[in-house]
Amino acid sequence: KIEQALALHPMQPSYFAYFHAVILWANEQYDDALTEIESVLQRAPLLDAAVYRAIVLVGLGRIAEAKDQIAEYRARPSRPVLVPPHTPALAKRYLEDLNVAGWRPSLATRNKAV
């Protein structure tokens, strides 16, 4: 089990918690996923942890908070590219939850390429 593997590592990097949160979200264990992703955001705002927090909040039915999280994420001057899960069912759920949270994909960027 992943919990056993995590317990064996004496000094877990924050990305361990990030991937654990993603696994919990994928298994619809939203309360545990929220706890885990919030610990990631406290230790190191890693990857797209803020985005996963938003989709976990959607899973919990906390839509207004999810929308606030996405608005905050999009206001950042620099943010990582979003990469949905590889499996089609999870990718579909990821994109649907992002849509509920207020994400509007765009081909236009605010920053110019150099």
ZIVEN-V580940 format. One record per helix or strand of 3 or more residues. SS is the DSSP state (alpha for helix, beta for strand). FROM is the first residue (numbers start at 1). TO is the last residue. If there is no record, write none. Layout:
SS;FROM;TO  SS;FROM;TO
//
This chain:
alpha;2;8  alpha;14;26  alpha;30;43  alpha;49;59  alpha;63;75  alpha;88;100
//
